[in-house]
Amino acid sequence: MPSPVGLLQWPSLTRERLGRLERQFLPLLITVLVPIMLLPQTATGHRSGNALLAVLISVLIVQSIRTVGLAGAKVGFVWRRRAYSWFGWLVLASMWIPVLRGSWQQSSIKAAVMTGLSLFFLLTSVGLVRILARVPRVNAQVMAGAAAGYLLLGFTGGVLATATEVYKPGSFLMGHLVHQQLLLDRLTYYSFVTIAGLGYGDVVPGNAVGERFAILLSVSSTLYVALLVGLLLGRFIASQEVLILEEDKILKAVNPATKGDGDDRTPEPQ
């Protein structure tokens, strides 16, 4: 197990790279929170609503690429970051299909776009967890990154539920007839209700597919919270140990007479 000092000296995460990475966490939190709050404004069924949704998700995709793309400096993993980035740009371009066509004219296209979008956000969530596992300190920016990961998980669940409902109609019962444009909004709401364990009952699984989706989503959210709490707590303890070691070194440098006190005493002769 590496020492706390070794964690701060990790060669693949220099201080400069660490600072650049931490500065991306708060923008990521904002860019994932804004589309969640503005989803009702995009469910108009008109080109303006589709354009607004495309803009919001495009900004989120770009910020995700900027954040996850900063992690890791090993040459062997460059191709993974490039593949992730190119996949993100492809998904971004697909979000503009309804804007150019005027609406989601074919449900199969919407299902394919939502599937690609959910896969990209799943990769982003996994990448974000790996980043937070490597960050050697805990501060407000890192906490913002953890919050962004939780919100991104809920949003990803809503996107994936939308794709599931389009592929398999009736997977979710929403209490009333929901227009095609409202699916993403309603099922994103359902996703957050599920991961929070609220269970209001206004949107419920409608068949075995929806039930398995609810199981996987609730288990994933529980594991995410447990994992992040453990990681952040471990990093916080390690950072405190580093501070104690550094203070001890400073005290010994200022007062060398205290060095080794109580440790190098020789036993008195009998």
Backbone as CSV, one residue per row, in Angstrom:
resi,resn,N_x,N_y,N_z,CA_x,CA_y,CA_z,C_x,C_y,C_z
1,MET,0.850,-1.202,0.000,0.000,0.000,0.000,0.876,1.239,0.000
2,PRO,0.703,2.173,-0.963,1.553,3.347,-1.025,1.316,4.255,0.155
3,SER,2.394,4.921,0.557,2.302,5.854,1.669,1.567,7.108,1.241
4,PRO,1.070,7.915,2.202,0.395,9.151,1.852,1.268,10.081,1.042
5,VAL,2.582,10.113,1.359,3.480,10.974,0.589,3.571,10.471,-0.842
6,GLY,3.596,9.141,-1.014,3.656,8.573,-2.355,2.430,8.906,-3.171
7,LEU,1.283,9.005,-2.514,0.066,9.353,-3.233,0.163,10.748,-3.831
8,LEU,0.724,11.674,-3.073,0.845,13.038,-3.569,1.920,13.166,-4.636
9,GLN,2.811,12.174,-4.731,3.874,12.231,-5.714,3.627,11.273,-6.872
10,TRP,2.384,10.898,-7.090,2.045,9.988,-8.177,2.494,10.605,-9.499
11,PRO,3.383,9.927,-10.279,3.936,10.560,-11.471,2.915,10.820,-12.560
12,SER,1.836,10.025,-12.628,0.845,10.220,-13.682,-0.150,11.317,-13.343
13,LEU,-0.014,11.903,-12.158,-0.933,12.957,-11.760,-0.123,14.061,-11.074
14,THR,0.593,14.839,-11.879,1.438,15.889,-11.353,0.583,16.984,-10.738
15,ARG,1.248,17.867,-9.993,0.505,18.955,-9.349,-0.166,19.846,-10.380
16,GLU,0.531,20.105,-11.489,-0.063,20.948,-12.532,-1.284,20.286,-13.143
17,ARG,-1.154,18.994,-13.469,-2.293,18.262,-14.045,-3.424,18.136,-13.029
18,LEU,-3.062,17.926,-11.773,-4.078,17.821,-10.721,-4.862,19.120,-10.590
19,GLY,-4.161,20.255,-10.636,-4.853,21.540,-10.556,-5.771,21.775,-11.740
20,ARG,-5.314,21.440,-12.940,-6.154,21.587,-14.138,-7.364,20.681,-14.064
21,LEU,-7.160,19.472,-13.538,-8.263,18.516,-13.432,-9.310,18.994,-12.440
22,GLU,-8.876,19.456,-11.288,-9.818,19.894,-10.257,-10.634,21.089,-10.718
23,ARG,-10.061,21.933,-11.564,-10.796,23.107,-12.066,-11.919,22.723,-13.014
24,GLN,-11.939,21.475,-13.486,-13.000,21.024,-14.391,-14.212,20.463,-13.655
25,PHE,-14.070,20.174,-12.367,-15.153,19.506,-11.638,-16.373,20.406,-11.466
26,LEU,-16.171,21.651,-11.079,-17.310,22.553,-10.881,-18.042,22.838,-12.187
27,PRO,-17.344,23.145,-13.307,-18.072,23.283,-14.576,-18.845,22.032,-14.969
28,LEU,-18.287,20.849,-14.659,-19.012,19.615,-14.970,-20.285,19.525,-14.142
29,LEU,-20.210,19.898,-12.874,-21.400,19.888,-12.020,-22.469,20.827,-12.568
30,ILE,-22.073,21.994,-13.024,-23.038,22.969,-13.550,-23.646,22.477,-14.858
31,THR,-22.811,21.936,-15.738,-23.308,21.513,-17.050,-24.213,20.291,-16.976
32,VAL,-24.091,19.480,-15.915,-25.017,18.354,-15.775,-26.276,18.778,-15.032
33,LEU,-26.187,19.798,-14.196,-27.351,20.253,-13.437,-28.303,21.066,-14.313
34,VAL,-27.760,21.883,-15.217,-28.601,22.763,-16.037,-29.572,21.981,-16.930
35,PRO,-29.123,20.982,-17.703,-30.103,20.253,-18.532,-31.156,19.513,-17.718
36,ILE,-30.786,19.036,-16.523,-31.776,18.357,-15.673,-32.888,19.322,-15.292
37,MET,-32.523,20.546,-14.941,-33.506,21.532,-14.512,-34.316,22.093,-15.678
38,LEU,-33.729,22.115,-16.877,-34.399,22.730,-18.029,-35.054,21.714,-18.955
39,LEU,-35.069,20.445,-18.574,-35.690,19.444,-19.446,-37.154,19.756,-19.779
40,PRO,-37.980,20.252,-18.836,-39.363,20.578,-19.211,-39.463,21.624,-20.317
41,GLN,-38.476,22.516,-20.402,-38.494,23.541,-21.440,-38.163,22.984,-22.822
42,THR,-37.546,21.807,-22.853,-37.177,21.210,-24.141,-38.260,20.292,-24.692
43,ALA,-39.278,19.990,-23.878,-40.323,19.035,-24.284,-41.479,19.748,-24.965
44,THR,-41.165,20.614,-25.924,-42.212,21.377,-26.620,-42.692,20.692,-27.889
45,GLY,-41.865,19.778,-28.414,-42.229,19.141,-29.674,-41.894,19.984,-30.881
46,HIS,-41.333,21.180,-30.684,-40.962,22.060,-31.785,-39.444,22.064,-31.950
47,ARG,-39.007,22.670,-33.042,-37.581,22.736,-33.320,-36.830,23.525,-32.257
48,SER,-37.464,24.523,-31.667,-36.795,25.324,-30.638,-36.470,24.472,-29.415
49,GLY,-37.425,23.620,-29.009,-37.175,22.740,-27.869,-36.092,21.728,-28.173
50,ASN,-36.116,21.154,-29.385,-35.072,20.206,-29.765,-33.707,20.883,-29.826
51,ALA,-33.684,22.126,-30.295,-32.420,22.863,-30.371,-31.870,23.147,-28.978
52,LEU,-32.748,23.526,-28.053,-32.301,23.791,-26.697,-31.745,22.526,-26.054
53,LEU,-32.429,21.393,-26.244,-31.941,20.130,-25.698,-30.591,19.762,-26.303
54,ALA,-30.436,19.957,-27.610,-29.173,19.639,-28.271,-28.043,20.516,-27.750
55,VAL,-28.322,21.797,-27.523,-27.297,22.711,-27.014,-26.866,22.292,-25.608
56,LEU,-27.829,22.023,-24.741,-27.514,21.668,-23.360,-26.706,20.377,-23.274
57,ILE,-27.121,19.368,-24.020,-26.401,18.093,-23.973,-25.051,18.210,-24.675
58,SER,-24.967,19.030,-25.722,-23.684,19.231,-26.396,-22.665,19.853,-25.450
59,VAL,-23.101,20.836,-24.678,-22.202,21.465,-23.707,-21.758,20.439,-22.661
60,LEU,-22.688,19.601,-22.211,-22.354,18.573,-21.231,-21.361,17.567,-21.804
61,ILE,-21.533,17.173,-23.042,-20.612,16.224,-23.672,-19.215,16.829,-23.792
62,VAL,-19.149,18.084,-24.230,-17.850,18.748,-24.374,-17.138,18.843,-23.021
63,GLN,-17.882,19.216,-21.983,-17.275,19.327,-20.654,-16.855,17.958,-20.126
64,SER,-17.624,16.926,-20.438,-17.250,15.573,-20.027,-15.946,15.152,-20.683
65,ILE,-15.806,15.461,-21.972,-14.568,15.137,-22.684,-13.394,15.901,-22.089
66,ARG,-13.611,17.165,-21.770,-12.544,17.976,-21.173,-12.115,17.428,-19.817
67,THR,-13.075,16.934,-19.033,-12.751,16.448,-17.688,-12.091,15.078,-17.728
68,VAL,-12.722,14.123,-18.356,-12.192,12.767,-18.388,-10.918,12.698,-19.232
69,GLY,-10.810,13.546,-20.249,-9.626,13.537,-21.109,-8.370,14.007,-20.430
70,LEU,-8.486,14.701,-19.283,-7.308,15.176,-18.564,-6.674,14.098,-17.701
71,ALA,-7.409,13.032,-17.451,-6.920,12.003,-16.524,-5.957,11.075,-17.223
72,GLY,-4.910,10.742,-16.520,-3.966,9.736,-17.008,-2.965,10.306,-17.975
73,ALA,-1.715,9.926,-17.806,-0.655,10.392,-18.692,0.114,9.234,-19.320
74,LYS,-0.302,8.016,-19.081,0.391,6.875,-19.639,0.094,6.763,-21.126
75,VAL,1.160,6.516,-21.892,1.006,6.467,-23.347,0.091,5.320,-23.763
76,GLY,0.118,4.217,-23.016,-0.682,3.060,-23.387,-2.173,3.300,-23.343
77,PHE,-2.619,4.366,-22.653,-4.042,4.640,-22.520,-4.493,5.805,-23.393
78,VAL,-3.609,6.307,-24.239,-3.975,7.435,-25.104,-5.078,7.022,-26.072
79,TRP,-4.977,5.826,-26.610,-5.973,5.391,-27.585,-7.351,5.292,-26.962
80,ARG,-7.418,4.945,-25.673,-8.720,4.873,-24.998,-9.338,6.255,-24.890
81,ARG,-8.546,7.247,-24.526,-9.061,8.607,-24.408,-9.498,9.136,-25.770
82,ARG,-8.739,8.795,-26.803,-9.115,9.243,-28.144,-10.417,8.583,-28.600
83,ALA,-10.540,7.281,-28.339,-11.778,6.594,-28.718,-12.966,7.169,-27.958
84,TYR,-12.773,7.449,-26.665,-13.829,8.062,-25.853,-14.214,9.435,-26.411
85,SER,-13.219,10.234,-26.783,-13.490,11.577,-27.301,-14.219,11.513,-28.636
86,TRP,-13.756,10.656,-29.533,-14.410,10.553,-30.841,-15.838,10.036,-30.708
87,PHE,-16.046,9.104,-29.791,-17.406,8.612,-29.560,-18.292,9.726,-29.019
88,GLY,-17.740,10.553,-28.150,-18.501,11.688,-27.631,-18.891,12.665,-28.717
89,TRP,-17.953,12.974,-29.618,-18.280,13.894,-30.720,-19.330,13.297,-31.649
90,LEU,-19.279,11.975,-31.847,-20.295,11.321,-32.685,-21.673,11.416,-32.047
91,VAL,-21.747,11.183,-30.737,-23.021,11.289,-30.034,-23.518,12.731,-30.059
92,LEU,-22.595,13.680,-29.909,-22.970,15.100,-29.967,-23.602,15.432,-31.315
93,ALA,-22.998,14.954,-32.379,-23.547,15.227,-33.710,-24.930,14.607,-33.880
94,SER,-25.140,13.417,-33.292,-26.438,12.754,-33.446,-27.549,13.503,-32.716
95,MET,-27.196,14.296,-31.689,-28.215,15.052,-30.970,-28.851,16.137,-31.825
96,TRP,-28.188,16.505,-32.906,-28.713,17.570,-33.769,-29.587,17.033,-34.900
97,ILE,-29.819,15.711,-34.914,-30.691,15.129,-35.945,-32.111,15.684,-35.872
98,PRO,-32.762,15.707,-34.695,-34.126,16.254,-34.655,-34.182,17.742,-34.968
99,VAL,-33.099,18.469,-34.702,-33.081,19.905,-35.034,-33.084,20.084,-36.541
100,LEU,-32.288,19.293,-37.234,-32.203,19.405,-38.686,-33.458,18.860,-39.375
101,ARG,-34.077,17.834,-38.778,-35.256,17.226,-39.386,-36.564,17.836,-38.892
102,GLY,-36.491,18.660,-37.859,-37.688,19.314,-37.350,-38.299,18.620,-36.157
103,SER,-38.114,17.318,-36.033,-38.653,16.556,-34.897,-38.092,15.140,-34.958
104,TRP,-38.416,14.360,-33.902,-38.061,12.948,-33.904,-39.107,12.216,-34.742
105,GLN,-38.872,12.098,-36.018,-39.879,11.510,-36.901,-39.938,9.994,-36.782
106,GLN,-38.849,9.371,-36.441,-38.819,7.916,-36.312,-38.356,7.551,-34.913
107,SER,-39.131,6.694,-34.257,-38.780,6.288,-32.898,-37.486,5.488,-32.867
108,SER,-37.171,4.766,-33.956,-35.939,3.976,-33.988,-34.713,4.874,-33.932
109,ILE,-34.791,6.042,-34.579,-33.669,6.986,-34.536,-33.492,7.529,-33.129
110,LYS,-34.615,7.863,-32.489,-34.533,8.370,-31.120,-33.965,7.313,-30.188
111,ALA,-34.371,6.068,-30.346,-33.858,5.003,-29.495,-32.356,4.825,-29.695
112,ALA,-31.903,4.887,-30.958,-30.473,4.725,-31.232,-29.669,5.881,-30.638
113,VAL,-30.181,7.106,-30.790,-29.480,8.269,-30.246,-29.414,8.199,-28.727
114,MET,-30.528,7.857,-28.087,-30.557,7.774,-26.634,-29.673,6.639,-26.111
115,THR,-29.591,5.544,-26.854,-28.713,4.445,-26.455,-27.251,4.875,-26.509
116,GLY,-26.867,5.548,-27.598,-25.500,6.046,-27.703,-25.181,7.069,-26.632
117,LEU,-26.150,7.935,-26.352,-25.950,8.958,-25.327,-25.785,8.334,-23.947
118,SER,-26.622,7.346,-23.636,-26.517,6.690,-22.321,-25.204,5.932,-22.196
119,LEU,-24.735,5.303,-23.282,-23.457,4.595,-23.237,-22.310,5.566,-23.000
120,PHE,-22.354,6.726,-23.661,-21.304,7.722,-23.456,-21.293,8.214,-22.016
121,PHE,-22.466,8.474,-21.448,-22.524,8.962,-20.074,-22.137,7.880,-19.071
122,LEU,-22.407,6.621,-19.397,-21.944,5.535,-18.536,-20.415,5.488,-18.515
123,LEU,-19.801,5.628,-19.690,-18.345,5.668,-19.759,-17.798,6.874,-18.991
124,THR,-18.516,7.995,-19.078,-18.092,9.189,-18.352,-18.167,8.966,-16.853
125,SER,-19.241,8.325,-16.393,-19.390,8.056,-14.957,-18.282,7.150,-14.450
126,VAL,-17.962,6.107,-15.212,-16.887,5.196,-14.818,-15.546,5.934,-14.802
127,GLY,-15.312,6.746,-15.833,-14.074,7.517,-15.878,-13.962,8.500,-14.735
128,LEU,-15.084,9.098,-14.359,-15.073,10.053,-13.255,-14.762,9.358,-11.935
129,VAL,-15.307,8.162,-11.732,-15.001,7.404,-10.514,-13.515,7.064,-10.468
130,ARG,-12.938,6.681,-11.593,-11.514,6.361,-11.634,-10.668,7.598,-11.347
131,ILE,-11.117,8.740,-11.818,-10.394,9.983,-11.538,-10.435,10.294,-10.053
132,LEU,-11.621,10.225,-9.464,-11.762,10.528,-8.044,-10.992,9.527,-7.182
133,ALA,-10.816,8.305,-7.686,-10.036,7.316,-6.941,-8.551,7.649,-6.948
134,ARG,-8.107,8.455,-7.903,-6.683,8.786,-8.020,-6.353,10.145,-7.437
135,VAL,-7.350,10.983,-7.232,-7.074,12.302,-6.674,-6.628,12.143,-5.226
136,PRO,-5.444,12.639,-4.866,-4.892,12.353,-3.539,-5.382,13.270,-2.432
137,ARG,-6.258,14.220,-2.729,-6.728,15.131,-1.693,-8.208,15.392,-1.880
138,VAL,-8.825,15.859,-0.823,-10.252,16.147,-0.835,-10.436,17.625,-0.538
139,ASN,-11.084,18.345,-1.453,-11.405,19.747,-1.252,-12.768,20.017,-1.864
140,ALA,-13.155,21.287,-1.924,-14.480,21.639,-2.435,-14.628,21.252,-3.899
141,GLN,-13.567,21.383,-4.678,-13.643,21.032,-6.094,-13.837,19.533,-6.293
142,VAL,-13.153,18.738,-5.493,-13.316,17.286,-5.597,-14.723,16.877,-5.172
143,MET,-15.251,17.518,-4.144,-16.625,17.238,-3.733,-17.614,17.598,-4.835
144,ALA,-17.333,18.686,-5.568,-18.179,19.041,-6.709,-18.120,17.963,-7.779
145,GLY,-16.933,17.370,-7.978,-16.819,16.269,-8.937,-17.619,15.053,-8.515
146,ALA,-17.611,14.741,-7.214,-18.403,13.613,-6.727,-19.895,13.871,-6.902
147,ALA,-20.335,15.111,-6.621,-21.749,15.465,-6.817,-22.127,15.400,-8.293
148,ALA,-21.214,15.836,-9.160,-21.473,15.765,-10.606,-21.643,14.322,-11.053
149,GLY,-20.836,13.413,-10.490,-20.966,12.004,-10.839,-22.312,11.432,-10.428
150,TYR,-22.805,11.834,-9.267,-24.110,11.350,-8.804,-25.234,11.865,-9.699
151,LEU,-25.189,13.155,-10.044,-26.200,13.719,-10.937,-26.113,13.097,-12.329
152,LEU,-24.890,12.844,-12.772,-24.711,12.237,-14.086,-25.275,10.823,-14.115
153,LEU,-25.153,10.108,-13.007,-25.735,8.768,-12.924,-27.247,8.826,-13.044
154,GLY,-27.877,9.781,-12.356,-29.326,9.919,-12.459,-29.772,10.313,-13.850
155,PHE,-29.044,11.236,-14.470,-29.391,11.661,-15.829,-29.193,10.526,-16.827
156,THR,-28.122,9.761,-16.633,-27.882,8.606,-17.509,-29.005,7.591,-17.387
157,GLY,-29.486,7.382,-16.157,-30.612,6.478,-15.968,-31.850,6.936,-16.715
158,GLY,-32.106,8.256,-16.721,-33.252,8.778,-17.460,-33.117,8.589,-18.954
159,VAL,-31.906,8.810,-19.473,-31.671,8.626,-20.914,-31.826,7.159,-21.294
160,LEU,-31.254,6.268,-20.472,-31.349,4.842,-20.766,-32.785,4.342,-20.632
161,ALA,-33.531,4.869,-19.676,-34.935,4.493,-19.538,-35.746,4.955,-20.738
162,THR,-35.393,6.122,-21.276,-36.085,6.615,-22.477,-35.844,5.683,-23.656
163,ALA,-34.579,5.280,-23.837,-34.274,4.337,-24.911,-35.006,3.010,-24.704
164,THR,-35.092,2.558,-23.451,-35.799,1.311,-23.149,-37.282,1.420,-23.476
165,GLU,-37.885,2.544,-23.127,-39.312,2.742,-23.398,-39.592,2.823,-24.891
166,VAL,-38.685,3.416,-25.643,-38.882,3.502,-27.093,-38.722,2.133,-27.732
167,TYR,-37.705,1.382,-27.288,-37.506,0.034,-27.816,-38.632,-0.900,-27.403
168,LYS,-39.034,-0.807,-26.107,-40.038,-1.708,-25.547,-41.132,-0.869,-24.910
169,PRO,-42.115,-0.396,-25.688,-43.190,0.424,-25.121,-43.933,-0.309,-24.011
170,GLY,-44.259,0.441,-22.958,-44.945,-0.145,-21.820,-44.018,-0.606,-20.712
171,SER,-42.694,-0.383,-20.881,-41.752,-0.769,-19.829,-41.961,0.056,-18.569
172,PHE,-42.522,1.272,-18.737,-42.783,2.151,-17.602,-44.189,2.720,-17.721
173,LEU,-44.916,2.712,-16.616,-46.257,3.264,-16.553,-46.179,4.634,-15.906
174,MET,-46.599,5.657,-16.654,-46.455,7.034,-16.185,-47.762,7.665,-15.745
175,GLY,-48.799,6.850,-15.564,-50.037,7.348,-14.980,-50.975,7.999,-15.960
176,HIS,-50.458,8.505,-17.054,-51.296,9.142,-18.069,-50.553,9.075,-19.387
177,LEU,-51.240,9.391,-20.454,-50.630,9.360,-21.778,-49.560,10.445,-21.867
178,VAL,-48.331,10.022,-22.099,-47.215,10.948,-22.183,-46.792,11.102,-23.622
179,HIS,-46.696,12.352,-24.066,-46.247,12.636,-25.418,-44.806,12.180,-25.590
180,GLN,-44.434,11.832,-26.810,-43.093,11.347,-27.090,-42.018,12.323,-26.620
181,GLN,-42.312,13.621,-26.715,-41.329,14.622,-26.323,-41.134,14.683,-24.807
182,LEU,-42.089,14.176,-24.041,-42.012,14.247,-22.591,-41.336,13.034,-21.966
183,LEU,-40.999,12.052,-22.771,-40.448,10.824,-22.225,-39.150,11.078,-21.458
184,LEU,-38.236,11.803,-22.059,-36.948,12.041,-21.413,-37.125,12.797,-20.099
185,ASP,-38.012,13.772,-20.086,-38.243,14.540,-18.866,-38.840,13.656,-17.767
186,ARG,-39.897,12.920,-18.095,-40.577,12.093,-17.095,-39.688,10.958,-16.588
187,LEU,-38.932,10.332,-17.485,-38.121,9.196,-17.079,-36.831,9.637,-16.391
188,THR,-36.365,10.840,-16.650,-35.258,11.378,-15.854,-35.723,11.630,-14.421
189,TYR,-36.938,12.158,-14.293,-37.538,12.313,-12.965,-37.650,10.960,-12.269
190,TYR,-38.109,9.946,-12.994,-38.240,8.597,-12.424,-36.879,8.050,-12.000
191,SER,-35.840,8.324,-12.785,-34.507,7.844,-12.461,-34.022,8.421,-11.140
192,PHE,-34.198,9.719,-10.937,-33.745,10.338,-9.697,-34.586,9.890,-8.502
193,VAL,-35.873,9.680,-8.722,-36.717,9.158,-7.649,-36.248,7.765,-7.241
194,THR,-35.824,6.969,-8.226,-35.375,5.608,-7.941,-34.053,5.596,-7.191
195,ILE,-33.067,6.370,-7.660,-31.756,6.325,-7.007,-31.803,6.970,-5.621
196,ALA,-32.775,7.867,-5.398,-32.919,8.469,-4.070,-33.722,7.593,-3.123
197,GLY,-34.348,6.532,-3.635,-35.128,5.629,-2.799,-36.452,6.214,-2.341
198,LEU,-36.990,7.194,-3.079,-38.243,7.834,-2.664,-39.456,6.978,-3.007
199,GLY,-39.560,6.564,-4.266,-40.649,5.679,-4.668,-42.023,6.288,-4.521
200,TYR,-42.288,7.408,-5.194,-43.600,8.056,-5.090,-44.713,7.213,-5.695
201,GLY,-44.410,6.444,-6.709,-45.412,5.576,-7.313,-46.156,6.182,-8.472
202,ASP,-45.821,7.437,-8.866,-46.493,8.037,-10.020,-45.923,7.517,-11.338
203,VAL,-44.654,7.097,-11.331,-44.042,6.433,-12.485,-43.473,5.123,-11.967
204,VAL,-43.930,4.015,-12.538,-43.530,2.699,-12.034,-43.184,1.792,-13.208
205,PRO,-42.408,0.727,-12.970,-42.141,-0.252,-14.033,-43.428,-0.904,-14.500
206,GLY,-43.499,-1.145,-15.802,-44.716,-1.716,-16.378,-44.588,-3.166,-16.774
207,ASN,-43.353,-3.676,-16.825,-43.153,-5.075,-17.171,-41.812,-5.532,-16.591
208,ALA,-41.395,-6.735,-16.961,-40.167,-7.301,-16.408,-38.939,-6.483,-16.796
209,VAL,-38.974,-5.915,-17.991,-37.837,-5.095,-18.431,-37.695,-3.861,-17.537
210,GLY,-38.798,-3.189,-17.285,-38.757,-2.019,-16.414,-38.361,-2.372,-14.990
211,GLU,-38.796,-3.520,-14.510,-38.443,-3.938,-13.154,-36.950,-4.208,-13.037
212,ARG,-36.372,-4.897,-14.043,-34.926,-5.162,-14.008,-34.137,-3.857,-14.133
213,PHE,-34.667,-2.929,-14.896,-34.006,-1.629,-15.004,-33.978,-0.937,-13.646
214,ALA,-35.087,-0.967,-12.928,-35.149,-0.340,-11.603,-34.171,-0.999,-10.638
215,ILE,-34.046,-2.326,-10.719,-33.104,-3.032,-9.841,-31.673,-2.591,-10.128
216,LEU,-31.291,-2.616,-11.411,-29.925,-2.257,-11.772,-29.613,-0.807,-11.413
217,LEU,-30.576,0.086,-11.620,-30.343,1.496,-11.334,-30.180,1.734,-9.836
218,SER,-31.040,1.135,-9.034,-30.952,1.335,-7.589,-29.678,0.731,-7.013
219,VAL,-29.281,-0.449,-7.499,-28.040,-1.074,-7.029,-26.831,-0.239,-7.450
220,SER,-26.831,0.257,-8.690,-25.711,1.069,-9.177,-25.543,2.331,-8.353
221,SER,-26.649,2.989,-8.031,-26.559,4.222,-7.243,-26.045,3.947,-5.837
222,THR,-26.491,2.831,-5.234,-26.019,2.476,-3.900,-24.525,2.191,-3.904
223,LEU,-24.076,1.439,-4.901,-22.650,1.130,-5.007,-21.839,2.396,-5.261
224,TYR,-22.369,3.295,-6.070,-21.647,4.544,-6.357,-21.440,5.354,-5.083
225,VAL,-22.506,5.534,-4.320,-22.398,6.323,-3.090,-21.442,5.651,-2.106
226,ALA,-21.566,4.331,-1.922,-20.685,3.625,-0.987,-19.233,3.710,-1.428
227,LEU,-19.003,3.547,-2.728,-17.641,3.593,-3.250,-17.031,4.979,-3.092
228,LEU,-17.797,6.009,-3.448,-17.277,7.372,-3.370,-17.024,7.798,-1.933
229,VAL,-17.918,7.414,-1.021,-17.706,7.765,0.385,-16.416,7.118,0.890
230,GLY,-16.210,5.843,0.547,-14.992,5.168,0.971,-13.743,5.795,0.383
231,LEU,-13.782,6.110,-0.904,-12.622,6.704,-1.562,-12.292,8.080,-1.000
232,LEU,-13.310,8.929,-0.900,-13.067,10.284,-0.415,-12.629,10.286,1.037
233,LEU,-13.222,9.401,1.840,-12.806,9.318,3.243,-11.361,8.850,3.350
234,GLY,-11.003,7.868,2.522,-9.623,7.399,2.526,-8.644,8.479,2.099
235,ARG,-9.010,9.249,1.068,-8.135,10.342,0.625,-8.025,11.423,1.687
236,PHE,-9.119,11.699,2.386,-9.083,12.724,3.431,-8.151,12.300,4.566
237,ILE,-8.248,11.040,4.971,-7.372,10.539,6.032,-5.912,10.584,5.581
238,ALA,-5.664,10.176,4.319,-4.294,10.199,3.800,-3.736,11.614,3.756
239,SER,-4.559,12.578,3.329,-4.099,13.965,3.273,-3.787,14.499,4.663
240,GLN,-4.574,14.095,5.669,-4.294,14.522,7.035,-2.986,13.915,7.540
241,GLU,-2.716,12.662,7.161,-1.455,12.046,7.547,-0.271,12.771,6.910
242,VAL,-0.442,13.196,5.664,0.618,13.949,4.989,0.892,15.251,5.722
243,LEU,-0.158,15.947,6.128,0.024,17.199,6.862,0.761,16.965,8.180
244,ILE,0.424,15.895,8.870,1.092,15.587,10.131,2.576,15.294,9.902
245,LEU,2.885,14.512,8.852,4.280,14.204,8.545,5.062,15.456,8.180
246,GLU,4.430,16.336,7.374,5.110,17.565,6.996,5.348,18.465,8.202
247,GLU,4.373,18.573,9.096,4.559,19.374,10.303,5.657,18.785,11.185
248,ASP,5.719,17.462,11.239,6.754,16.816,12.041,8.136,17.097,11.470
249,LYS,8.274,17.086,10.135,9.547,17.390,9.498,9.961,18.831,9.776
250,ILE,8.999,19.747,9.732,9.309,21.158,10.002,9.771,21.347,11.436
251,LEU,9.094,20.697,12.377,9.482,20.813,13.782,10.880,20.252,14.017
252,LYS,11.205,19.134,13.384,12.527,18.542,13.537,13.604,19.408,12.906
253,ALA,13.260,20.087,11.770,14.239,20.968,11.129,14.491,22.210,11.965
254,VAL,13.446,22.727,12.610,13.595,23.919,13.447,14.323,23.595,14.738
255,ASN,14.023,22.453,15.346,14.617,22.071,16.619,15.220,20.674,16.501
256,PRO,16.448,20.570,15.989,17.049,19.242,15.790,17.207,18.461,17.078
257,ALA,17.232,19.157,18.243,17.423,18.453,19.513,16.292,17.496,19.818
258,THR,15.125,17.753,19.205,13.963,16.889,19.460,13.974,15.644,18.604
259,LYS,14.929,15.593,17.662,14.959,14.449,16.751,15.347,13.178,17.489
260,GLY,14.502,12.228,17.425,14.769,10.926,18.021,14.556,10.870,19.505
261,ASP,13.960,11.944,20.101,13.714,11.908,21.540,12.799,10.748,21.885
262,GLY,13.219,9.984,22.872,12.370,8.892,23.338,12.511,7.630,22.535
263,ASP,13.296,7.694,21.385,13.407,6.520,20.541,14.779,5.863,20.614
264,ASP,15.835,6.680,20.840,17.202,6.159,20.790,17.853,6.096,22.174
265,ARG,17.031,6.022,23.193,17.601,5.929,24.536,18.254,4.576,24.763
266,THR,19.469,4.595,25.365,20.154,3.350,25.686,19.808,2.938,27.093
267,PRO,19.681,1.673,27.326,19.313,1.214,28.671,20.415,1.497,29.687
268,GLU,20.023,1.906,30.874,20.987,2.182,31.922,21.611,0.891,32.403
269,PRO,22.908,0.936,32.730,23.555,-0.304,33.195,22.970,-0.766,34.529
270,GLN,22.900,-2.057,34.672,22.357,-2.634,35.909,23.341,-2.432,37.065
